[in-house]
Amino acid sequence: MSPIVHLVRHAEGLHNLGQEHWSLIDPLLTDRGREQCLQLRKTFPFHSNIELVVSSPLSRAIFSAVESFLPVFQSRAEQKLLLLPDLQEIGDFPCDIGSSVEDLTERLKDLNVLIDYSHVDRAWTSKTGRYSPLISAIRARARAVRYWLSTRPEKEIIVVSHGAFLHFLTEDWEDSYLEEATGWKNAEYRTYELKTTARQSATSDGTPRCINDACMTETPESRLRRGKTSTAPSLEEQVRLCVQALHIWEQQGYLRSGGDEVTWAD
């Protein structure tokens, strides 16, 4: 049985104060961001159910994960925070470029939480290949994360990521530009069920191939929690919303690289 996943956008970081701060490399949380984490910690009702906490290795996501879900780590001495580079943000602005494992280790040494770096490769900060800002690459790693989560043995998981990437991960584009390049508020969480699927694609020579994937469906309770009383948009509507959102993100200056790939096709 696939796990229940609570997806979380990190709390407010210094770069969220305005585009003039996007030049900061791997920025930390603001004072308001830390307050948002404390508020989420107080209001999140499922701490005792969580068996795994996964985070983007960007500092703002790591600190959001630890500060918001500290009761999870305090309840089990062996509980680790697993860092997954595929959860990083989609852009190649300095603020979306992470730190090396060596620098992260130094930055996180006083957190008093065990960190699992085993998935963090040296290329994760390169913004090339798998981690490039091209739409095709972003979709590929979103698909990889969905499938990886669907195969985990844990029954309930926390995932802390970033506003733009969360739209690719959930394939939900509703309200996707209410905030800057996202419809997620800082420190917002939504709850999803996963179901493993297989998708048909094709190689460069047109040969059909099957791709492992999983679909994410937001629970009715989660939609209601954020004021949505209607059903989620249909697949056809999501396609339209996706294309519209990516073009608006371009106009906002967010899709600096890979903008020529603003289409729905893989």
C-alpha positions as CSV (number, residue, x, y, z in Angstrom):
1,M,0.0,0.0,0.0
2,S,1.4,3.4,-1.0
3,P,2.0,5.9,1.8
4,I,0.1,9.0,2.7
5,V,2.4,12.0,1.9
6,H,2.2,15.5,3.5
7,L,3.8,17.9,1.1
8,V,5.2,21.1,2.6
9,R,6.5,24.3,1.0
10,H,9.4,25.7,3.0
11,A,8.9,28.7,5.3
12,E,9.8,32.2,4.2
13,G,13.4,32.5,3.2
14,L,15.5,35.6,2.7
15,H,15.1,35.4,-1.1
16,N,11.3,35.6,-0.7
17,L,11.7,39.2,0.4
18,G,12.0,40.2,-3.3
19,Q,13.8,39.5,-6.5
20,E,16.7,41.7,-5.4
21,H,17.5,38.9,-2.9
22,W,17.6,36.1,-5.6
23,S,21.3,36.7,-5.8
24,L,21.8,35.0,-2.4
25,I,23.2,31.5,-2.6
26,D,21.3,29.0,-0.6
27,P,19.6,31.6,1.7
28,L,18.4,30.8,5.2
29,L,15.0,31.5,6.7
30,T,13.9,34.9,7.9
31,D,12.7,35.6,11.4
32,R,9.1,35.4,10.0
33,G,10.0,32.1,8.4
34,R,11.1,30.6,11.7
35,E,7.8,31.9,13.3
36,Q,5.9,30.1,10.4
37,C,7.7,26.9,11.3
38,L,6.7,27.2,15.0
39,Q,3.1,27.8,14.0
40,L,3.1,24.8,11.6
41,R,4.6,22.7,14.4
42,K,1.7,23.7,16.7
43,T,-1.1,23.1,14.2
44,F,0.1,20.0,12.3
45,P,-2.0,17.1,13.9
46,F,-0.1,14.1,12.6
47,H,3.4,14.3,14.2
48,S,2.9,10.9,15.9
49,N,2.0,9.2,12.6
50,I,5.1,10.3,10.7
51,E,7.6,7.6,9.9
52,L,9.9,9.4,7.5
53,V,10.8,13.1,6.9
54,V,12.3,13.9,3.5
55,S,13.6,17.3,2.5
56,S,15.2,19.2,-0.4
57,P,18.9,19.8,0.5
58,L,18.5,23.5,0.2
59,S,19.0,25.1,3.6
60,R,15.6,26.8,3.8
61,A,13.9,23.5,3.3
62,I,16.1,21.6,5.8
63,F,15.6,24.2,8.5
64,S,11.8,24.2,7.8
65,A,11.7,20.4,8.1
66,V,13.5,20.4,11.4
67,E,11.8,23.3,13.0
68,S,8.3,22.4,11.9
69,F,8.5,18.7,12.6
70,L,10.8,18.6,15.6
71,P,8.4,16.4,17.6
72,V,8.9,13.6,15.0
73,F,12.7,13.7,15.6
74,Q,12.3,14.0,19.4
75,S,10.0,11.0,19.6
76,R,12.6,8.6,18.1
77,A,16.3,8.9,18.8
78,E,17.2,7.1,15.5
79,Q,14.9,9.3,13.3
80,K,16.9,10.8,10.4
81,L,16.1,13.7,8.1
82,L,16.6,12.3,4.6
83,L,17.9,14.8,2.0
84,L,16.7,14.2,-1.6
85,P,18.3,16.4,-4.3
86,D,15.4,15.7,-6.7
87,L,13.3,17.9,-4.4
88,Q,15.3,21.0,-5.1
89,E,13.7,24.1,-6.7
90,I,13.4,24.3,-10.5
91,G,15.4,27.5,-11.2
92,D,19.1,28.2,-11.6
93,F,19.1,31.5,-9.8
94,P,21.7,31.7,-7.1
95,C,19.0,31.4,-4.4
96,D,18.1,28.0,-5.9
97,I,21.6,26.7,-5.9
98,G,22.5,24.6,-2.9
99,S,25.6,24.0,-0.8
100,S,28.1,21.2,-0.9
101,V,27.8,18.4,1.6
102,E,30.8,19.7,3.4
103,D,29.3,23.2,3.8
104,L,25.9,21.7,4.7
105,T,27.5,19.6,7.4
106,E,29.1,22.7,8.9
107,R,25.9,24.7,8.7
108,L,23.7,22.0,10.2
109,K,26.1,20.8,13.0
110,D,24.0,22.5,15.8
111,L,20.6,21.1,14.7
112,N,20.9,18.0,16.9
113,V,19.1,16.0,14.3
114,L,20.6,13.0,12.4
115,I,21.0,13.8,8.7
116,D,21.0,11.2,5.9
117,Y,23.2,12.5,3.1
118,S,23.4,9.2,1.2
119,H,21.3,10.5,-1.7
120,V,23.2,13.8,-2.1
121,D,25.7,13.5,-5.0
122,R,28.3,16.1,-5.8
123,A,26.5,17.1,-9.0
124,W,23.4,18.2,-7.1
125,T,24.4,21.9,-7.1
126,S,25.4,21.9,-10.8
127,K,22.0,22.8,-12.3
128,T,22.9,20.6,-15.2
129,G,21.7,17.2,-16.5
130,R,19.2,15.8,-14.1
131,Y,19.1,19.0,-12.1
132,S,18.9,21.5,-15.0
133,P,16.0,24.0,-15.3
134,L,14.8,22.6,-18.5
135,I,11.1,21.6,-18.3
136,S,11.8,18.1,-19.5
137,A,14.4,17.5,-16.7
138,I,12.1,19.0,-14.1
139,R,9.3,16.7,-15.1
140,A,11.6,13.7,-15.1
141,R,12.8,14.2,-11.6
142,A,9.3,15.0,-10.4
143,R,8.2,11.7,-11.9
144,A,11.2,10.0,-10.2
145,V,10.2,11.4,-6.8
146,R,6.6,10.3,-7.1
147,Y,7.6,6.8,-8.0
148,W,10.2,6.6,-5.2
149,L,7.6,7.8,-2.6
150,S,5.1,5.3,-3.9
151,T,7.5,2.4,-3.2
152,R,8.5,3.4,0.3
153,P,7.6,1.1,3.1
154,E,6.5,3.9,5.5
155,K,2.8,4.5,5.9
156,E,3.0,8.3,6.4
157,I,5.7,10.7,5.1
158,I,6.6,14.4,5.3
159,V,8.2,15.9,2.2
160,V,9.5,19.5,2.4
161,S,10.2,21.1,-1.0
162,H,9.7,24.3,-3.0
163,G,6.8,26.3,-4.4
164,A,7.4,25.8,-8.1
165,F,8.6,22.3,-8.0
166,L,5.6,21.2,-5.9
167,H,3.3,21.9,-9.0
168,F,5.4,19.6,-11.1
169,L,5.5,17.0,-8.3
170,T,1.7,17.0,-7.8
171,E,0.8,17.8,-11.4
172,D,-1.8,20.2,-9.9
173,W,-1.7,23.6,-11.5
174,E,-4.7,25.1,-9.8
175,D,-4.0,28.7,-8.6
176,S,-0.4,28.2,-9.7
177,Y,0.6,31.8,-9.9
178,L,-1.3,33.4,-7.0
179,E,2.1,33.7,-5.4
180,E,5.3,34.3,-7.4
181,A,5.7,31.2,-9.5
182,T,3.6,29.1,-7.2
183,G,0.1,28.7,-5.6
184,W,1.6,27.4,-2.4
185,K,2.1,29.7,0.6
186,N,5.2,29.5,2.7
187,A,5.0,26.7,5.3
188,E,1.7,25.4,3.8
189,Y,1.1,21.7,3.9
190,R,-1.2,19.5,1.7
191,T,-2.0,15.8,2.0
192,Y,-1.9,13.3,-0.9
193,E,-2.5,9.7,-1.6
194,L,-0.3,8.0,-4.1
195,K,-1.1,5.2,-6.7
196,T,1.6,3.5,-8.7
197,T,1.1,3.8,-12.5
198,A,2.9,3.2,-15.8
199,R,3.0,5.7,-18.6
200,Q,3.7,5.3,-22.2
201,S,6.4,7.4,-23.7
202,A,8.8,7.0,-26.6
203,T,12.6,7.0,-27.2
204,S,14.3,9.5,-29.6
205,D,13.7,7.0,-32.5
206,G,10.0,6.7,-31.7
207,T,10.2,3.3,-30.0
208,P,7.5,3.0,-27.4
209,R,8.6,2.6,-23.8
210,C,6.9,2.2,-20.4
211,I,7.9,4.6,-17.6
212,N,7.3,3.9,-13.9
213,D,5.3,6.7,-12.2
214,A,2.8,7.4,-9.6
215,C,-0.1,9.7,-9.5
216,M,-0.8,12.0,-6.5
217,T,-4.3,12.8,-5.4
218,E,-5.0,15.4,-2.8
219,T,-7.4,14.2,-0.1
220,P,-10.8,15.9,0.2
221,E,-9.9,16.9,3.7
222,S,-6.7,18.6,2.5
223,R,-8.6,20.6,-0.2
224,L,-11.2,21.7,2.3
225,R,-8.5,22.7,4.7
226,R,-7.3,25.3,2.1
227,G,-10.8,26.4,1.2
228,K,-11.5,24.3,-1.9
229,T,-15.0,23.0,-1.8
230,S,-15.1,21.9,-5.4
231,T,-13.5,18.8,-7.0
232,A,-10.0,19.1,-8.4
233,P,-9.7,20.2,-12.0
234,S,-9.9,17.4,-14.7
235,L,-6.8,16.3,-16.5
236,E,-7.7,18.4,-19.6
237,E,-8.1,21.4,-17.4
238,Q,-4.8,20.7,-15.7
239,V,-3.1,20.7,-19.1
240,R,-4.5,24.1,-19.9
241,L,-3.6,25.5,-16.4
242,C,0.0,24.1,-16.7
243,V,0.7,25.8,-20.1
244,Q,-0.9,29.0,-18.8
245,A,1.1,29.0,-15.6
246,L,4.5,28.3,-17.3
247,H,4.0,31.2,-19.6
248,I,3.0,33.5,-16.7
249,W,6.1,32.3,-14.8
250,E,8.2,33.3,-17.9
251,Q,6.6,36.8,-17.8
252,Q,7.4,37.0,-14.1
253,G,11.0,36.4,-14.9
254,Y,11.1,33.1,-13.1
255,L,11.7,30.6,-16.0
256,R,15.0,32.1,-17.0
257,S,16.3,28.9,-18.6
258,G,14.4,26.4,-20.6
259,G,11.5,28.7,-21.4
260,D,11.4,27.4,-25.0
261,E,10.1,24.1,-23.6
262,V,6.9,25.5,-22.2
263,T,4.6,22.7,-23.5
264,W,2.8,19.8,-21.9
265,A,4.6,17.1,-23.7
266,D,7.5,15.1,-22.1
